[in-house]
């Protein structure tokens, strides 16, 4: 059964609103930021298990943004006054249902900007050797897949567009770093 209280708390969460250079210019409720296309901050964390496989999940139908779509990242919005690093650890532990996760490693940032949405995006990576128990309010299905298995599904599954953009940028970033 959907947790409508969770959805309401999520909509009421206060976010920092930022400009094109990622400087805080105000604050707004999450629901207002989304409805009015106010630029805010998000974190994307690629999670690997001890075998190097990637945590992939399908979001619940009740999610405020991109419901029922697959994602290769865990993550979410950065709360007002919260740092990207703090949000990355909080979001990873919450969505995976674990505690004691090592600090996710920051990789790069980019501006996700479409006619519908705009947010500064910080991409991280973390290894999780702990057994996961994902939040039922956030995750409808999950599995750890190899990079090849992820690649095979990129053109066949419905993916969250911001996560797909972040993943493509991650692959390009890795190719440039190699």
Z-matrix of the N, CA and C atoms (Angstrom, degrees):
N
C 1 1.460
C 2 1.533 1 109.27
N 3 1.338 2 120.01 1 133.99
C 4 1.443 3 122.30 2 -178.29
C 5 1.525 4 111.80 3 -63.15
N 6 1.329 5 115.02 4 144.93
C 7 1.455 6 121.60 5 176.43
C 8 1.516 7 108.03 6 -95.82
N 9 1.346 8 116.76 7 88.47
C 10 1.463 9 120.41 8 -178.89
C 11 1.515 10 111.97 9 -65.54
N 12 1.336 11 117.54 10 -26.31
C 13 1.461 12 120.57 11 174.75
C 14 1.518 13 111.12 12 -63.91
N 15 1.345 14 116.41 13 -40.22
C 16 1.465 15 120.66 14 177.10
C 17 1.527 16 110.11 15 -62.44
N 18 1.331 17 117.00 16 -43.95
C 19 1.463 18 121.04 17 179.86
C 20 1.527 19 110.55 18 -62.57
N 21 1.327 20 117.94 19 -41.05
C 22 1.461 21 121.19 20 179.50
C 23 1.523 22 110.73 21 -66.46
N 24 1.346 23 117.74 22 -43.26
C 25 1.478 24 120.56 23 177.63
C 26 1.519 25 109.87 24 -60.19
N 27 1.339 26 116.42 25 -40.69
C 28 1.463 27 121.18 26 178.67
C 29 1.528 28 110.59 27 -62.13
N 30 1.327 29 117.02 28 -43.35
C 31 1.471 30 121.01 29 -179.62
C 32 1.519 31 111.71 30 -65.93
N 33 1.338 32 117.35 31 -31.23
C 34 1.466 33 122.01 32 -177.75
C 35 1.527 34 113.74 33 -86.64
N 36 1.324 35 117.89 34 -8.45
C 37 1.464 36 121.12 35 -179.88
C 38 1.533 37 109.99 36 -57.08
N 39 1.328 38 117.09 37 136.21
C 40 1.464 39 121.48 38 -179.65
C 41 1.529 40 109.20 39 -91.33
N 42 1.331 41 115.10 40 131.98
C 43 1.463 42 122.51 41 -178.48
C 44 1.521 43 110.48 42 -118.81
N 45 1.333 44 115.53 43 151.24
C 46 1.460 45 119.77 44 168.17
C 47 1.518 46 107.78 45 -75.77
N 48 1.322 47 116.29 46 135.62
C 49 1.462 48 122.42 47 173.91
C 50 1.517 49 106.30 48 -98.11
N 51 1.332 50 116.93 49 133.41
C 52 1.458 51 121.47 50 -173.72
C 53 1.528 52 111.50 51 -124.32
N 54 1.317 53 114.92 52 161.20
C 55 1.460 54 120.14 53 178.87
C 56 1.525 55 110.51 54 -93.25
N 57 1.330 56 116.15 55 -172.20
C 58 1.467 57 121.07 56 -176.87
C 59 1.527 58 112.99 57 -65.43
N 60 1.330 59 117.62 58 -13.83
C 61 1.468 60 121.41 59 177.21
C 62 1.529 61 111.71 60 -104.97
N 63 1.315 62 116.99 61 10.63
C 64 1.460 63 123.61 62 178.21
C 65 1.531 64 112.74 63 69.76
N 66 1.325 65 116.60 64 31.62
C 67 1.467 66 121.75 65 175.69
C 68 1.531 67 108.14 66 -99.44
N 69 1.326 68 117.13 67 136.76
C 70 1.464 69 121.94 68 -178.73
C 71 1.531 70 109.37 69 -67.24
N 72 1.335 71 115.11 70 128.59
C 73 1.471 72 121.32 71 179.62
C 74 1.528 73 111.77 72 -123.48
N 75 1.336 74 117.82 73 -1.50
C 76 1.457 75 120.79 74 179.66
C 77 1.507 76 110.56 75 169.22
N 78 1.336 77 115.41 76 -169.73
C 79 1.456 78 121.67 77 178.12
C 80 1.527 79 109.05 78 -140.19
N 81 1.329 80 115.58 79 154.62
C 82 1.467 81 120.86 80 177.60
C 83 1.523 82 108.90 81 -157.76
N 84 1.327 83 115.75 82 156.56
C 85 1.457 84 120.91 83 171.56
C 86 1.538 85 108.29 84 -64.50
N 87 1.301 86 115.85 85 147.29
C 88 1.465 87 120.65 86 -178.92
C 89 1.528 88 111.57 87 -54.92
N 90 1.327 89 117.33 88 -45.56
C 91 1.467 90 120.41 89 -179.57
C 92 1.522 91 110.96 90 -59.79
N 93 1.337 92 117.25 91 -39.92
C 94 1.461 93 121.04 92 179.05
C 95 1.525 94 111.10 93 -69.74
N 96 1.333 95 116.43 94 -40.42
C 97 1.466 96 120.28 95 178.76
C 98 1.524 97 110.39 96 -59.71
N 99 1.326 98 116.34 97 -42.32
C 100 1.470 99 119.92 98 179.48
C 101 1.519 100 111.24 99 -70.45
N 102 1.326 101 116.80 100 -45.72
C 103 1.474 102 120.56 101 -177.22
C 104 1.522 103 111.75 102 -64.67
N 105 1.328 104 117.42 103 -34.61
C 106 1.467 105 121.47 104 -175.95
C 107 1.528 106 112.65 105 -101.35
N 108 1.349 107 116.84 106 6.60
C 109 1.469 108 122.81 107 179.45
C 110 1.525 109 111.39 108 54.42
N 111 1.332 110 115.79 109 48.51
C 112 1.458 111 121.40 110 177.08
C 113 1.528 112 108.55 111 -87.99
N 114 1.314 113 116.23 112 131.16
C 115 1.470 114 120.99 113 -177.01
C 116 1.524 115 109.77 114 -69.80
N 117 1.347 116 115.44 115 128.71
C 118 1.463 117 121.41 116 178.49
C 119 1.525 118 108.56 117 -135.76
N 120 1.314 119 117.18 118 -163.62
C 121 1.469 120 121.42 119 -175.48
C 122 1.526 121 110.87 120 -119.06
N 123 1.329 122 114.78 121 144.17
C 124 1.467 123 122.05 122 176.98
C 125 1.528 124 109.61 123 -137.17
N 126 1.321 125 115.30 124 156.98
C 127 1.462 126 121.45 125 174.77
C 128 1.526 127 109.00 126 -121.29
N 129 1.319 128 115.42 127 145.04
C 130 1.459 129 124.39 128 177.79
C 131 1.527 130 106.64 129 -126.56
N 132 1.328 131 117.31 130 120.97
C 133 1.460 132 120.43 131 -177.81
C 134 1.521 133 109.08 132 -120.13
N 135 1.325 134 116.30 133 117.79
C 136 1.463 135 121.89 134 174.07
C 137 1.531 136 106.13 135 -83.35
N 138 1.324 137 116.61 136 122.61
C 139 1.462 138 122.03 137 -176.82
C 140 1.518 139 108.91 138 -109.44
N 141 1.325 140 115.00 139 129.99
C 142 1.472 141 120.90 140 176.24
C 143 1.519 142 109.39 141 -116.35
N 144 1.336 143 115.72 142 145.16
C 145 1.458 144 119.33 143 173.80
C 146 1.524 145 109.12 144 -86.32
N 147 1.327 146 117.42 145 -177.61
C 148 1.464 147 120.72 146 -176.41
C 149 1.527 148 112.68 147 -66.54
N 150 1.351 149 117.73 148 -14.80
C 151 1.463 150 121.49 149 175.95
C 152 1.530 151 112.19 150 -94.66
N 153 1.340 152 117.16 151 3.78
C 154 1.464 153 120.94 152 178.79
C 155 1.520 154 114.35 153 84.67
N 156 1.328 155 117.22 154 3.29
C 157 1.467 156 119.94 155 178.84
C 158 1.530 157 110.10 156 -76.46
N 159 1.326 158 115.23 157 155.73
C 160 1.467 159 122.52 158 -174.98
C 161 1.528 160 110.10 159 -98.48
N 162 1.338 161 116.10 160 134.31
C 163 1.459 162 122.12 161 175.12
C 164 1.520 163 108.25 162 -73.14
N 165 1.327 164 116.62 163 121.31
C 166 1.463 165 123.69 164 178.40
C 167 1.522 166 106.65 165 -123.43
N 168 1.324 167 116.27 166 141.73
C 169 1.458 168 119.21 167 -179.84
C 170 1.521 169 111.63 168 -146.43
N 171 1.330 170 114.20 169 163.92
C 172 1.457 171 121.15 170 171.87
C 173 1.517 172 107.18 171 -110.31
N 174 1.312 173 115.33 172 129.74
C 175 1.457 174 121.74 173 -179.25
C 176 1.523 175 110.14 174 -70.06
N 177 1.319 176 116.45 175 154.75
C 178 1.459 177 120.35 176 177.72
C 179 1.529 178 110.08 177 -71.28
N 180 1.315 179 115.33 178 160.21
C 181 1.469 180 121.83 179 179.20
C 182 1.524 181 111.81 180 -68.56
N 183 1.331 182 117.61 181 -17.44
C 184 1.462 183 121.44 182 -177.16
C 185 1.531 184 113.88 183 -89.37
N 186 1.326 185 118.52 184 -2.07
C 187 1.470 186 120.73 185 -178.34
C 188 1.532 187 110.04 186 -61.13
N 189 1.348 188 115.72 187 144.10
C 190 1.464 189 121.00 188 179.54
C 191 1.525 190 111.97 189 -66.56
N 192 1.328 191 116.32 190 -36.59
C 193 1.464 192 121.38 191 -177.28
C 194 1.530 193 108.85 192 -123.20
N 195 1.322 194 116.81 193 132.89
C 196 1.465 195 124.25 194 175.96
C 197 1.539 196 113.16 195 53.86
N 198 1.340 197 118.03 196 53.15
C 199 1.468 198 120.00 197 179.72
C 200 1.530 199 112.26 198 -63.70
N 201 1.327 200 115.43 199 148.57
C 202 1.470 201 124.84 200 173.85
C 203 1.522 202 114.46 201 62.07
N 204 1.303 203 117.37 202 18.33
C 205 1.468 204 119.78 203 177.93
C 206 1.526 205 110.35 204 -104.43
N 207 1.321 206 115.09 205 157.30
C 208 1.463 207 121.40 206 178.88
C 209 1.526 208 110.46 207 -81.87
N 210 1.329 209 114.46 208 154.42
C 211 1.463 210 120.24 209 177.69
C 212 1.519 211 108.94 210 -146.72
N 213 1.312 212 115.10 211 144.79
C 214 1.453 213 122.14 212 177.81
C 215 1.538 214 110.11 213 -96.72
N 216 1.327 215 116.14 214 -4.60
C 217 1.466 216 122.14 215 179.00
C 218 1.518 217 110.33 216 -119.51
N 219 1.331 218 116.51 217 150.77
C 220 1.456 219 121.14 218 160.33
C 221 1.518 220 104.79 219 -97.53
N 222 1.307 221 116.78 220 163.10
C 223 1.456 222 118.50 221 178.64
C 224 1.501 223 111.49 222 150.99
N 225 1.316 224 114.63 223 -163.54
C 226 1.451 225 120.03 224 -178.92
C 227 1.507 226 111.28 225 164.41
N 228 1.316 227 114.88 226 -160.46
C 229 1.463 228 120.52 227 -176.19
C 230 1.520 229 110.90 228 -77.80
N 231 1.331 230 114.15 229 152.94
C 232 1.458 231 122.35 230 173.90
C 233 1.523 232 106.46 231 -92.41
N 234 1.316 233 117.08 232 124.55
C 235 1.454 234 121.27 233 -179.08
C 236 1.521 235 112.23 234 -70.47
N 237 1.327 236 116.30 235 161.36
C 238 1.465 237 121.68 236 178.34
C 239 1.530 238 109.62 237 -57.46
N 240 1.330 239 116.58 238 129.23
C 241 1.455 240 122.06 239 178.80
C 242 1.518 241 114.80 240 78.32
N 243 1.312 242 117.78 241 -1.01
C 244 1.461 243 122.63 242 -178.95
C 245 1.527 244 109.35 243 -92.91
N 246 1.324 245 117.62 244 144.77
C 247 1.458 246 120.59 245 175.98
C 248 1.528 247 109.85 246 -83.82
N 249 1.321 248 115.75 247 162.01
C 250 1.463 249 119.45 248 175.11
C 251 1.535 250 110.11 249 -57.95
N 252 1.344 251 116.45 250 -45.22
C 253 1.464 252 120.38 251 -177.75
C 254 1.523 253 111.59 252 -61.41
N 255 1.331 254 117.51 253 -42.86
C 256 1.468 255 121.08 254 178.15
C 257 1.529 256 110.31 255 -62.77
N 258 1.317 257 116.26 256 -44.38
C 259 1.468 258 120.53 257 -179.26
C 260 1.525 259 110.79 258 -64.67
N 261 1.326 260 117.85 259 -39.11
C 262 1.461 261 121.16 260 -178.95
C 263 1.532 262 110.72 261 -61.55
N 264 1.319 263 117.23 262 -46.25
C 265 1.466 264 119.85 263 179.53
C 266 1.528 265 110.57 264 -67.52
N 267 1.331 266 117.59 265 -45.31
C 268 1.467 267 121.29 266 179.97
C 269 1.524 268 111.00 267 -59.59
N 270 1.331 269 116.75 268 -50.37
C 271 1.465 270 120.78 269 -177.82
C 272 1.527 271 111.76 270 -63.30
N 273 1.333 272 117.24 271 -42.62
C 274 1.469 273 120.22 272 -179.85
C 275 1.526 274 110.72 273 -62.27
N 276 1.327 275 116.84 274 -46.99
C 277 1.459 276 119.50 275 -179.53
C 278 1.529 277 111.29 276 -65.75
N 279 1.330 278 117.48 277 -41.95
C 280 1.469 279 120.58 278 179.61
C 281 1.521 280 111.48 279 -62.43
N 282 1.323 281 116.88 280 -51.97
C 283 1.468 282 119.66 281 -175.04
C 284 1.514 283 112.90 282 -69.18
N 285 1.339 284 117.00 283 -34.68
C 286 1.465 285 120.25 284 179.42
C 287 1.525 286 111.99 285 -81.55
N 288 1.335 287 117.32 286 -18.20
C 289 1.452 288 121.11 287 -177.83
C 290 1.519 289 112.34 288 71.37
N 291 1.323 290 116.36 289 39.99
C 292 1.469 291 122.07 290 -179.81
C 293 1.531 292 109.08 291 -128.80
N 294 1.334 293 115.23 292 165.25
C 295 1.464 294 120.34 293 169.42
C 296 1.521 295 107.37 294 -137.18
N 297 1.328 296 115.37 295 154.14
C 298 1.455 297 119.66 296 -177.52
C 299 1.514 298 113.53 297 86.05
N 300 1.317 299 117.15 298 18.95
C 301 1.466 300 121.94 299 177.57
C 302 1.528 301 108.86 300 -68.95
N 303 1.329 302 118.87 301 141.90
C 304 1.467 303 118.43 302 174.05
C 305 1.531 304 110.05 303 -65.30
N 306 1.313 305 116.34 304 157.58
C 307 1.469 306 120.66 305 179.28
C 308 1.526 307 109.46 306 -60.68
N 309 1.327 308 118.11 307 126.34
C 310 1.467 309 120.13 308 176.08
C 311 1.531 310 110.73 309 -60.11
N 312 1.325 311 115.59 310 143.83
C 313 1.464 312 122.06 311 -178.26
C 314 1.526 313 110.01 312 -88.93
N 315 1.356 314 116.99 313 120.84
C 316 1.469 315 118.92 314 178.86
C 317 1.529 316 110.88 315 -69.61
N 318 1.338 317 115.97 316 138.30
C 319 1.460 318 121.21 317 -179.12
C 320 1.528 319 111.58 318 -111.63
N 321 1.335 320 117.67 319 -56.21
C 322 1.464 321 121.16 320 -179.54
C 323 1.519 322 109.17 321 -165.00
N 324 1.334 323 115.89 322 170.45
C 325 1.470 324 122.40 323 176.12
C 326 1.521 325 109.13 324 -127.18
N 327 1.334 326 114.70 325 153.88
C 328 1.460 327 120.02 326 174.82
C 329 1.517 328 109.05 327 -153.62
N 330 1.310 329 115.92 328 159.81
C 331 1.457 330 121.62 329 177.74
C 332 1.520 331 108.34 330 -94.59
N 333 1.327 332 116.32 331 116.67
C 334 1.466 333 121.53 332 173.69
C 335 1.519 334 105.76 333 -89.54
N 336 1.318 335 116.95 334 119.20
C 337 1.458 336 120.40 335 -172.68
C 338 1.525 337 109.55 336 -143.39
N 339 1.329 338 116.04 337 110.57
C 340 1.458 339 122.44 338 177.30
C 341 1.527 340 107.26 339 -127.47
N 342 1.315 341 118.51 340 171.91
C 343 1.470 342 119.11 341 176.55
C 344 1.540 343 113.08 342 -60.33
N 345 1.335 344 117.51 343 -24.98
C 346 1.467 345 121.00 344 -178.53
C 347 1.518 346 114.05 345 -94.22
N 348 1.340 347 118.23 346 -34.76
C 349 1.460 348 123.01 347 -170.87
C 350 1.521 349 111.47 348 -137.04
N 351 1.348 350 114.96 349 153.01
C 352 1.461 351 119.53 350 172.87
C 353 1.525 352 109.35 351 -151.89
N 354 1.328 353 115.99 352 124.95
C 355 1.463 354 120.45 353 175.38
C 356 1.517 355 110.69 354 -156.66
N 357 1.341 356 113.86 355 147.53
C 358 1.454 357 120.55 356 170.99
C 359 1.514 358 106.80 357 -76.06
N 360 1.316 359 115.27 358 134.51
C 361 1.456 360 122.13 359 -172.24
C 362 1.519 361 110.39 360 -122.44
N 363 1.323 362 116.53 361 123.99
C 364 1.460 363 122.18 362 175.93
C 365 1.525 364 107.75 363 -107.30
N 366 1.333 365 116.12 364 125.04
C 367 1.461 366 121.96 365 -176.71
C 368 1.530 367 109.08 366 -102.80
N 369 1.332 368 114.93 367 132.46
C 370 1.466 369 123.29 368 -177.11
C 371 1.521 370 109.83 369 -129.15
N 372 1.329 371 114.55 370 167.65
C 373 1.455 372 121.33 371 172.52
C 374 1.521 373 108.14 372 -138.42
N 375 1.347 374 116.88 373 143.57
C 376 1.461 375 121.34 374 178.27
C 377 1.523 376 109.15 375 -148.28
N 378 1.316 377 114.95 376 149.11
C 379 1.455 378 120.81 377 174.44
C 380 1.529 379 108.17 378 -100.96
N 381 1.324 380 116.15 379 134.66
C 382 1.468 381 121.66 380 -178.55
C 383 1.525 382 108.76 381 -125.08
N 384 1.324 383 116.19 382 105.52
C 385 1.461 384 121.11 383 177.56
C 386 1.520 385 111.14 384 -90.66
N 387 1.332 386 117.15 385 -3.52
C 388 1.461 387 122.60 386 -177.89
C 389 1.532 388 110.87 387 -83.17
N 390 1.329 389 117.75 388 151.16
C 391 1.471 390 118.88 389 173.14
C 392 1.531 391 109.23 390 -67.89
N 393 1.322 392 116.98 391 132.75
C 394 1.462 393 120.79 392 -177.02
C 395 1.529 394 110.65 393 -93.00
N 396 1.326 395 114.65 394 148.61
C 397 1.463 396 122.94 395 176.78
C 398 1.530 397 106.09 396 -140.34
N 399 1.346 398 117.45 397 74.67
C 400 1.464 399 121.59 398 -171.57
C 401 1.523 400 113.98 399 -56.46
N 402 1.336 401 114.59 400 148.57
C 403 1.459 402 122.29 401 177.68
C 404 1.520 403 110.27 402 -59.73
N 405 1.317 404 116.89 403 125.13
C 406 1.462 405 121.25 404 -179.85
C 407 1.533 406 111.56 405 -63.91
N 408 1.345 407 117.81 406 -29.55
C 409 1.465 408 121.01 407 179.58
C 410 1.529 409 112.45 408 -72.65
N 411 1.330 410 116.42 409 -19.83
C 412 1.459 411 121.56 410 -175.54
C 413 1.530 412 113.17 411 -106.30
N 414 1.327 413 116.02 412 -38.24
C 415 1.468 414 121.73 413 -168.28
C 416 1.525 415 110.75 414 -120.97
N 417 1.339 416 116.58 415 119.41
C 418 1.464 417 122.06 416 178.84
C 419 1.531 418 111.80 417 -88.34
N 420 1.327 419 117.46 418 -29.79
C 421 1.472 420 123.55 419 -178.55
C 422 1.521 421 107.27 420 -154.68
N 423 1.333 422 116.79 421 149.47
C 424 1.469 423 119.68 422 176.47
C 425 1.525 424 110.65 423 -153.90
N 426 1.332 425 114.71 424 158.79
C 427 1.464 426 122.71 425 174.64
C 428 1.521 427 107.78 426 -162.97
N 429 1.318 428 116.20 427 159.64
C 430 1.457 429 121.45 428 170.56
C 431 1.525 430 106.79 429 -98.96
N 432 1.329 431 117.07 430 121.79
C 433 1.461 432 123.15 431 -177.70
C 434 1.521 433 110.29 432 -118.36
N 435 1.333 434 115.67 433 151.58
C 436 1.462 435 119.40 434 173.64
C 437 1.534 436 108.59 435 -71.84
N 438 1.313 437 116.34 436 162.74
C 439 1.473 438 120.26 437 177.43
C 440 1.532 439 110.23 438 -58.87
N 441 1.335 440 117.51 439 -37.58
C 442 1.464 441 120.74 440 178.37
C 443 1.532 442 110.93 441 -64.95
N 444 1.329 443 117.14 442 -40.80
C 445 1.463 444 120.62 443 177.79
C 446 1.530 445 110.99 444 -64.52
N 447 1.321 446 117.00 445 -38.42
C 448 1.469 447 120.43 446 175.65
C 449 1.523 448 109.25 447 -62.95
N 450 1.328 449 117.50 448 -48.26
C 451 1.463 450 121.99 449 -178.73
C 452 1.535 451 111.23 450 -57.96
N 453 1.338 452 117.18 451 -39.61
C 454 1.469 453 121.36 452 179.33
C 455 1.530 454 112.35 453 -63.05
N 456 1.330 455 117.08 454 -26.59
C 457 1.467 456 121.36 455 -175.06
C 458 1.530 457 113.64 456 -98.38
N 459 1.313 458 117.68 457 -7.67
C 460 1.467 459 120.41 458 -175.40
C 461 1.522 460 113.07 459 -58.43
N 462 1.318 461 117.53 460 -35.06
C 463 1.463 462 120.60 461 -177.95
C 464 1.527 463 113.75 462 -96.77
N 465 1.343 464 117.62 463 -2.29
C 466 1.461 465 119.24 464 -176.55
C 467 1.530 466 114.20 465 -115.12
N 468 1.332 467 118.06 466 -28.63
C 469 1.465 468 120.81 467 178.54
C 470 1.518 469 109.73 468 -91.94
N 471 1.331 470 116.40 469 155.80
C 472 1.463 471 121.08 470 173.21
C 473 1.523 472 108.26 471 -84.59
N 474 1.326 473 116.39 472 116.49
C 475 1.467 474 122.70 473 -176.16
C 476 1.523 475 110.21 474 -107.16
N 477 1.320 476 116.01 475 152.72
C 478 1.461 477 118.94 476 172.07
C 479 1.530 478 106.39 477 -65.13
N 480 1.325 479 118.54 478 132.19
C 481 1.466 480 119.29 479 -174.75
C 482 1.523 481 114.46 480 -64.75
N 483 1.343 482 118.16 481 -35.41
C 484 1.464 483 118.47 482 179.77
C 485 1.522 484 110.94 483 -70.78
N 486 1.332 485 117.33 484 -37.56
C 487 1.456 486 120.70 485 177.12
C 488 1.512 487 112.00 486 -67.22
N 489 1.333 488 116.59 487 -38.30
C 490 1.465 489 120.31 488 177.24
C 491 1.530 490 110.16 489 -64.47
N 492 1.329 491 116.52 490 -42.38
C 493 1.470 492 120.42 491 176.75
C 494 1.527 493 110.51 492 -62.59
N 495 1.334 494 117.15 493 -43.87
C 496 1.464 495 120.79 494 179.18
C 497 1.532 496 110.62 495 -63.33
N 498 1.335 497 117.52 496 -39.15
C 499 1.462 498 120.54 497 -179.44
C 500 1.532 499 110.84 498 -67.28
N 501 1.316 500 116.39 499 -43.08
C 502 1.476 501 119.17 500 177.84
C 503 1.532 502 110.69 501 -62.58
N 504 1.318 503 116.55 502 -40.19
C 505 1.470 504 120.02 503 176.82
C 506 1.529 505 110.89 504 -66.36
N 507 1.326 506 117.45 505 -36.36
C 508 1.460 507 120.79 506 177.29
C 509 1.520 508 110.57 507 -63.37
N 510 1.323 509 117.31 508 -44.87
C 511 1.474 510 120.46 509 178.78
C 512 1.531 511 110.03 510 -61.75
N 513 1.322 512 118.02 511 -41.85
C 514 1.474 513 121.29 512 178.79
C 515 1.536 514 110.30 513 -67.43
N 516 1.330 515 116.95 514 -39.74
C 517 1.465 516 121.57 515 179.06
C 518 1.522 517 109.73 516 -62.37
N 519 1.343 518 116.72 517 -43.97
C 520 1.470 519 120.45 518 178.46
C 521 1.516 520 111.35 519 -62.78
N 522 1.346 521 116.31 520 -41.76
C 523 1.468 522 120.54 521 -179.91
C 524 1.537 523 109.99 522 -62.58
N 525 1.336 524 116.49 523 -38.11
C 526 1.464 525 120.43 524 178.37
C 527 1.500 526 113.51 525 -73.56
N 528 1.344 527 117.50 526 -27.47
C 529 1.460 528 122.08 527 -178.95
C 530 1.524 529 111.51 528 -82.59
N 531 1.340 530 116.71 529 -18.32
C 532 1.472 531 120.52 530 -176.28
C 533 1.511 532 112.50 531 -78.94
